[in-house]
Amino acid sequence: MGKIKTPYLLLLPGFAFLFTFFILPIVNLAQTSTQTPVGGGDTGQYEQTFAFSNYINAFVENKEQFTRSFVYATIATVLALAISYPLAYAIAFKSGRWKNVLLVLVVAPFFTSFLLRTVAWKQILGEEGFVVPGLRTLGVISDSTTLTSTAFAVVMGMTYNFLPFMTLPLYASIDRIDPRTLEASGDLYANGFTTFRKVTLPLSMPGVVAGTLLTFIPAAGDYVNAAILGSPNTKMIGNVIESRYFKIVDYPTAAALSFTLMAAILILVTLYIRKAGTEELV
């Protein structure tokens, strides 16, 4: 009997942590999302009136920011996948004794603050950086064109900041592929592209799904990149939530937006996983 209880006792610290710092805040957030201001909103106090219309009003008023968040997150995820897949493949199969060094370089950005990395991108894409002068020299952009405070800068910042989240799961998945399966494909007269399409990609799909989820989910709720690299025209839903919490002090709307964002991400993730055929990852 004691042996049966032991695993459950070992789970208690983790459950207590999740209950205290996840379940309770979620419950409190749900309660806040249906409150209304006391005395017309000037007192800064709220009462529970079960105003579920807060959700509808919050979404209607900020549907542009919702759409922009998912569009930016999707573009950043696709770019991160396009960059990370060849990188992860090269590290897994072509790096030899440099594999560990390259893996350290992939995670090296985590040694620096997320905020500092984003500020660095503002300098890189600014007038003092090398990107804008270089593009002007090549005639790609005009002398009056800038890259900061644009959607391009926000997406580039998101892609860079979340790149390790894409690369590491891809590497872990590709590294498990037996090289003999690739050799067998060649023995069956398959060219490189066919081998990739029929063997490598299907076997690495768990890494692709995990990487895209780990990139898309935080990117959709991100607000740092839009705040530093963007402008009022590139505000994402995370910026609206942050503003409602700390500047406007409209807690019910902020809570309703947070729940709406979580629900939208959950629905999209569920559909994506089912479409990818990897329901076991849920």
N, C-alpha and C positions, 0 to 999 in steps of 0.2 A: 504493500500500500504506500509506503514511504517513497519507493522508487517511482511510483506513478505520479505522486504529487511533486516530486523534485523539479521536473521540467516547468510546471506551472509556477512554482515558486521562483524559478530563475527568470520567468517572464514578467514578474511583478514590477521590478524597477523600470523596465522599458514601458510597460503599460501605464505606470504612474506618471512617467514623464510625458507620454503622449496625451494622457487624460488632462494633465495640468496645463500643458503648453500648446495643445492642439484642440482637443474636444471642447474644453471650457471656453477658450476664446471664440471658437466657431459658434457655440451656443449663444454667447454674449453678442456676437456679431449679428446673429439671426434675430435676436430680440431687439437690437438697436435698429435694424433695417425697417421695422414696422412702426417706429415711434413717430410722433409729430411734435413740433415745438409747443411749449407752454407760453401763452400770452402773445401769440403772433410771431414768435421767433426772436424777440428782442432780449429775452431773459437768458438765453443760452442753456435753458433747461428743456427736457423732453419728457413726454409721457407715453406710455404704451397704449396705442389706440388700434393696433393691428391694421395699420394703413398699408395694405398690400399694393395700393396704387403707387406707392413710392418706387416700386420696381419698374412699372410702366413709365412713369414720369422720368425716372433716371435714365432709362434706356432711350426714350424718345429725344430727350434733351442732349444726349451724348452719343447718338448712334454714329455720327461722323468719326468720333474718336475711337469707338469700338471697331468700326470698319478699318480705320487706318492702322490700329494695333495689329489686327490679324493679317492685314496685307504686308506690313513691315516684317512681322514675325515669319510669315511664309517665305518672303524673299530672302531674308537672312538665313533661314533654315536651308533653302535650296542652295544658296551660295556656299554655306558652310559644308554642305554635303559634297558639292562639286570640288571644293578645296581639300576636304578631309579624306575622301575616299582614296584618291591617288597617293596621298601622304601616308595613310594607314597601310595601304597595300605595299608601298615601298619599304616602310619600316618592318613589316611582317616578313617579306620575302626577299628584299634586296639589300637590307642594311648590314647584314653580317654581324661583325663584332661591334659595329656602331649602334646597334639597336637600343641598348640602354641609354646611350648618350642622347639619341634622338627622342626617346620617350621623356627624358628629363627636360629637353628643350620644349616639348609639347606642353608640359605642365608648368614650365617656368613662369608664364604669366600669372599663375596663381600665387606666386611669391610676392606679387605687387598688388596694392589695393585696386579694387575695381574702379574706384573713383579716379585714381591717378592714371590708370590706363586710358580711361575715357578722356581725361583732360589732355593726355599726350596726343590722342587722335585729333583733338581740336587744334593743336599746334601743327601737327603733320599736315592737316588739310587747310590750314590757314595761310595767309599771305607770307608768313615767315618760314613756312615749310618748303619742301622740295617738290611736292606734287603739283601745286598750282603753277609755279613758274615753269616746271617741266612741260606740263600740258599746254601752256601758252606758247612756249618755244616750238612745240610740235604742231601748233595750230589747231589743237583739238578743241580748245575753248578760247573765247575772246578775252580781251584785256579787262573787260568789265565783269566777267563771270567769276563768281566765288563758289566755293564748295561748302564752307561752313554755313550753319543755319539753314540747311537744306535737308530734304528727305534722303538724298544720297549719303550725306554725312551720318545721319542717324542709322541707316541700314548698314553702312560700313562699320560703324562702331559696334553695333549689335553682333554683326558677323564675327568680328575679331574677338570680342569679349566672350562669346559663347563657343568659339571654335574648339577648345579642348573638350567640351562636353560632347561634341560630335566625333572628334578624332579617337578618343580613348575607347568608347564602345565598339567603334568600327575596327580598331586594331585588335581588340580582344576577340572579336568574332572572326576576323580574317586570319589571325594567327593560329586559330584552331583548325583551319582547313588543312587537310593532309596534302602535301605537295604531290603525292603520288596520284591523287585524283586528277590533278592538272596534267600530269604526264600521261595518264591513261587517255585523257581527252585528246591529247596530241597524237597518241598512238592510233586513235580512231579517226585520224585525218581531219580533226577540227582545227580551224585556224584560231588565232589569238582572240578575235572578237567573239567567235562562237563559244570558245572555252569560257570567256568571261560571262557571256549571256546565259549559258546553259549550266555552268558549274559554279564559278566564283560568286556571281551575284546572288543566286538562290541560297547558297550556303552561308552567305554573309548577311542575309536579310534580317536575322535577329539583331545584329549590330546596327543596321540601317534604321530599323524601327526604334530601337532604344536611343540611338543618337539623335534622330529627328525629334523624338519626344523630349529628350533632355534639353534640346536647343529651343524648340518651339514654345514649350510651356513657360519657361522664364522670360523668353523674348516677348511673348504676348503681354505679360504684365510688367515689363520693364518701364522705368520712367527716367532713369539716370541718363541714358544716351540721348533721349529726346530733350531732356532739360539742358544738357551741356552742349550737345552738338546741333540741336534743332532750333526752331523758332516757334512762335505761337501758332503758326500754320502747320506745324508737324507734331503737335501735342498728341500723345497717346492716352489711352484710358487710365494708365497708371499715373500719369501727371494729373489727371482730373481727380482721381481718388486721393492722391497726396494733397492736392489743393483743398479739397473738401474737408479733409481731416485736420490739416494744420493751419490753413489760412482763412478759409470761409467758416470753418467750424460747423459744418453741416453733417453731423454724424449719421443720421438716418440715410441720407442720399449716398454718402460714402460707403456705408455698409451695404446698401442695396446694390450699388455698382460692383462692389467686391464679390457679392454672391452671384450676381449676373455674370461676371467675368469667369468665376469658377465653374458655373454651370455650363457656360458656352464652351470652355476649354474641355470639360469632362465629356460633353457630347461629341465634340470634334475628335478627341482622342479615342473614344470608344469606336466611332465610325471608322477612323483611320486604322485602328488595330484589326478590326474585323475585315476591312477591305484588304489589308496586308496579309491576312491569314495567319496571324500570330497571336491568337486570343490567349495562348498560354502565358504571354508576357503580362497580362493584366494582373 
